[in-house]
Amino acid sequence: MAEALLLDQFGVLHDGRRPYPGAVEAVSAAAAAGLRLLIISNSSRRSGGTLDKLASMGFDRQCFEGVVTSGELTHRYLTSRPDAWWAGLGRRVFHINWSKRGPASLEGFDLEVVSDPRDADFLLAHGTEAVTVDGDELVAMPGSLAAAYSAAGGRVVLMGKPAPLIYAACGQLLGLPAGELLAVGDSLEHDIAGACAAGIDSLFIAGGIHARELMPQAQGPAAGGAAGGADDGAGADVDMDALRRLCEHHLNGGSDGEGGGGAGGGARRAPTYVAQRFVW
C-alpha cells in the first residue's frame, strides 16, 4: 500500500495558470488521510518557488512534504560535480530557455554563459519535455531540442522524468522504498515511463496532456476548453483502446502488441491505475 504520492504539477494539479476542478480539495483530502505528498516536477526552476506558486492557486502548502524538481537536481549536480564525468563537463554553457515563462536563473552555478553554441562546453536546455500544458493549449518545450540532438547521435543527460535520478531523489527525501510510493502523472512518456522504470506504481491522469486522444468528447485545459468551465471532463469516459495504443507507442517501444513484451521483452508496461482527473 502506498505511503506517499509523487505528484506531477502540470496536467494533474493545474494547467500552469489555474488549478483543475477538484485538485485543491483532493490534495487536502489525501494529506488528511495520512498520505505523504511530494511534488515531482520537470520544472527547470529551483524547488523553493514551487510551493509559493501552488499556494497562490489555493493549494495548502502544509499538505506537501517537499518538492523535487529537475532544476533543483541540475543545480545540485552542477555545483557539487559529484563524479569525474560531471567534473569534466566544463564551465562554458549555451543556455536554452523558454521565453514565454521567463528564463531560469543560473545564479550560483559558477558558469560562463556563451552566446554561440560552438563556444560552449555543453548545452543546457530549460525543460526535459517536448510539450507541456499551458492554459488551454499544448505548447512546444525546449526538451524537443534534446530529443532531436539525441536522435542525431549527441549525448543527452536528463535531470528529470523519466530518468531514474529524480525518482531516487524522491525516495531518499521521503526515506521510503519504491514499493511504498505511487507516482501520479499525465504524461505516459515521462511520468508513467519513469515510474515503471523505477519500479513504482503509477496513477495515470487521462485528462492532462493526452486528453485530446483519450477523452475527445470532453472539454478542458488539454482538450480545448477552459479549466473549470461547464464541462471539465469529469464525466467523460477514457478511451481504453486509445490508451493501449498510446502505451505501446510511449512505453513498449512502439511495437504492435503481437507476441512478446515490447522492445526489451518481458512484461508490457502500462499504468497501474487510470483516472480522468486527480480528484478525491
C-alpha positions in Angstrom: 0.0 0.0 0.0 1.3 3.4 -0.9 2.5 5.6 1.9 3.3 8.6 -0.3 2.2 10.2 -3.5 4.7 11.7 -6.0 2.5 14.4 -7.6 3.2 15.9 -11.0 2.1 19.5 -11.4 1.1 20.5 -14.9 -1.7 18.3 -16.2 -2.5 16.9 -12.8 -2.9 19.7 -10.3 -3.1 22.7 -12.6 -2.7 23.9 -16.2 0.1 26.4 -15.5 -2.4 29.2 -14.7 -5.3 27.7 -12.7 -6.0 24.6 -10.6 -8.0 21.9 -12.1 -11.5 21.3 -10.7 -11.3 19.3 -7.5 -7.5 19.2 -7.4 -7.1 21.6 -4.4 -9.7 19.5 -2.4 -8.0 16.3 -3.5 -4.6 17.4 -2.1 -6.2 18.4 1.2 -8.1 15.1 1.5 -5.1 13.0 0.6 -3.0 14.7 3.3 -5.8 14.4 5.8 -6.0 10.7 5.1 -2.4 10.3 6.1 -0.6 10.2 2.8 2.7 12.0 2.4 2.7 14.2 -0.6 5.8 15.2 -2.6 5.8 17.3 -5.8 8.0 15.7 -8.5 8.4 18.1 -11.4 10.3 18.6 -14.6 10.4 22.3 -13.8 13.8 23.9 -14.6 13.4 26.1 -11.6 14.7 25.5 -8.1 12.3 23.9 -5.6 11.7 26.9 -3.4 9.3 28.7 -5.6 7.1 25.8 -6.4 5.1 25.8 -3.2 4.7 29.5 -3.5 3.1 29.1 -6.9 0.8 26.3 -5.7 -0.2 28.3 -2.6 -1.2 31.2 -4.9 -3.5 28.9 -6.7 -5.2 27.8 -3.5 -3.3 24.7 -2.5 -2.4 24.4 1.2 1.4 24.3 1.2 1.3 22.5 4.6 -0.1 19.4 2.8 3.2 18.9 0.9 6.3 17.4 2.5 8.6 18.9 -0.1 9.4 19.4 -3.8 11.9 17.7 -6.1 12.4 19.5 -9.4 14.8 18.8 -12.3 16.1 22.4 -11.8 17.0 21.6 -8.2 18.8 18.4 -9.2 20.6 20.2 -12.0 21.8 22.9 -9.6 23.0 20.2 -7.1 25.0 18.3 -9.7 26.5 21.3 -11.5 27.6 22.8 -8.2 28.8 19.7 -6.4 30.3 17.9 -9.5 29.9 14.5 -7.8 32.0 12.4 -10.2 34.6 12.5 -12.9 32.0 13.0 -15.7 30.4 16.0 -14.0 33.8 17.4 -13.1 34.9 17.2 -16.7 31.8 18.8 -18.1 33.3 22.3 -18.3 32.0 25.7 -17.3 31.0 27.4 -20.6 27.3 26.8 -21.2 24.9 27.7 -24.0 21.6 28.1 -22.1 18.3 27.4 -23.9 15.3 29.0 -22.2 11.6 29.1 -22.8 11.0 32.8 -23.1 7.2 32.6 -22.5 7.7 31.7 -18.9 10.9 33.7 -18.4 14.5 32.5 -18.1 15.6 30.1 -15.5 18.3 31.7 -13.5 21.8 30.3 -13.4 22.8 32.4 -10.4 25.1 30.4 -8.1 26.0 27.8 -10.7 29.6 29.3 -11.3 29.1 29.0 -15.1 30.0 31.2 -18.0 27.1 31.7 -20.4 28.1 32.0 -24.0 26.0 33.2 -26.9 27.4 30.9 -29.6 26.9 27.1 -29.1 30.3 26.5 -30.8 32.0 28.1 -27.8 30.2 26.0 -25.2 31.4 23.0 -23.3 27.8 21.9 -23.0 24.2 22.9 -23.8 21.7 23.3 -21.0 18.0 23.2 -22.1 15.3 24.6 -19.9 12.8 21.7 -19.6 13.1 18.0 -20.4 9.7 17.7 -22.1 8.9 18.3 -25.7 5.4 19.7 -25.0 3.5 20.8 -21.9 0.1 22.1 -20.8 -0.2 25.9 -20.9 -3.7 27.0 -20.1 -5.9 25.7 -22.8 -3.1 24.7 -25.2 -0.3 22.2 -25.6 2.9 24.1 -26.4 6.4 23.1 -27.5 9.2 23.0 -25.0 13.0 23.1 -25.3 13.1 19.4 -24.5 12.2 18.9 -28.1 15.7 20.1 -29.0 17.2 17.5 -26.7 15.2 14.8 -28.4 16.5 16.0 -31.8 20.1 16.2 -30.5 19.9 12.7 -29.2 18.4 11.4 -32.5 21.4 12.9 -34.2 23.8 11.0 -32.1 24.5 13.5 -29.3 24.7 12.6 -25.7 21.8 13.8 -23.6 21.6 13.6 -19.8 18.0 14.1 -18.5 17.8 15.5 -15.0 14.0 15.0 -14.7 11.4 12.4 -15.6 11.7 9.7 -16.9 15.3 9.5 -15.7 15.8 7.3 -12.6 17.8 10.1 -10.9 14.7 12.2 -9.9 12.8 9.1 -8.6 15.8 8.1 -6.5 16.0 11.6 -5.1 12.3 11.4 -4.1 12.8 8.1 -2.3 15.8 9.5 -0.5 13.9 12.6 0.7 10.9 10.5 1.9 13.0 7.7 3.3 10.7 5.2 1.5 11.3 2.3 -0.9 9.8 2.2 -4.3 7.1 -0.2 -3.2 5.6 2.4 -0.9 5.3 5.1 -3.5 2.6 6.0 -6.0 3.5 8.3 -8.9 0.6 10.5 -10.2 1.1 12.0 -13.6 -0.4 12.7 -17.0 2.5 12.0 -19.4 3.0 8.5 -20.5 6.4 9.3 -21.9 7.7 11.0 -18.7 5.6 10.3 -15.6 4.4 6.7 -16.3 7.6 5.5 -18.2 9.7 6.9 -15.4 7.6 5.3 -12.7 7.7 1.9 -14.5 11.5 2.0 -14.8 11.9 2.9 -11.2 9.6 0.1 -10.0 7.0 2.5 -8.7 3.2 2.0 -9.1 1.5 4.8 -11.1 -1.8 6.6 -11.4 -2.2 8.0 -14.9 -4.4 11.1 -15.3 -6.0 10.8 -18.7 -7.4 14.4 -18.7 -4.0 16.0 -19.0 -1.6 16.1 -21.9 -3.2 13.1 -23.6 -6.8 14.4 -23.2 -7.4 15.0 -26.9 -6.6 11.4 -27.7 -8.2 9.7 -24.7 -11.2 12.0 -23.9 -12.1 13.7 -27.2 -15.7 14.2 -26.1 -14.6 16.3 -23.2 -13.5 19.9 -23.0 -10.9 21.1 -20.6 -7.3 22.5 -20.4 -5.8 19.9 -22.7 -8.9 19.3 -24.8 -9.6 22.8 -26.0 -11.9 24.2 -23.3 -11.4 26.4 -20.2 -10.4 24.9 -16.9 -13.3 24.9 -14.5 -15.8 25.5 -17.3 -19.2 23.9 -17.7 -17.6 20.7 -19.0 -14.3 20.0 -17.2 -14.1 16.4 -18.4 -15.1 14.8 -15.1 -17.9 12.9 -16.7 -16.1 11.9 -19.9 -15.1 8.3 -20.4 -11.5 7.3 -21.1 -11.0 5.6 -24.4 -9.1 2.5 -23.2 -8.4 1.2 -26.7 -6.7 4.5 -27.5 -4.8 4.3 -24.1 -3.5 0.8 -25.0 -2.2 2.2 -28.4 -0.5 5.1 -26.6 1.1 2.7 -24.1 2.5 0.7 -27.0 4.0 3.8 -28.5 5.3 5.5 -25.4 6.1 2.6 -23.0 6.7 -0.5 -25.1 8.9 0.6 -27.9 6.2 1.3 -30.5 5.5 -2.4 -31.1 2.1 -3.5 -32.3 1.4 -5.7 -29.3 1.8 -9.0 -31.0 3.8 -11.6 -29.2 6.4 -10.9 -26.5 6.9 -7.8 -24.4 7.9 -4.8 -26.3 11.4 -3.5 -27.2 13.1 -5.1 -24.3 11.0 -8.3 -23.9 9.2 -9.3 -20.7 6.0 -7.8 -19.3 4.4 -5.0 -21.1 4.4 -1.7 -19.3 1.3 0.2 -18.5 -0.1 2.5 -15.8 -1.1 0.7 -12.6 -4.3 2.8 -12.3 -6.1 5.2 -14.6 -8.3 8.2 -13.7 -9.9 11.0 -15.6 -8.8 13.7 -13.2 -7.0 13.9 -9.8 -10.0 14.2 -7.5 -10.8 12.6 -4.2 
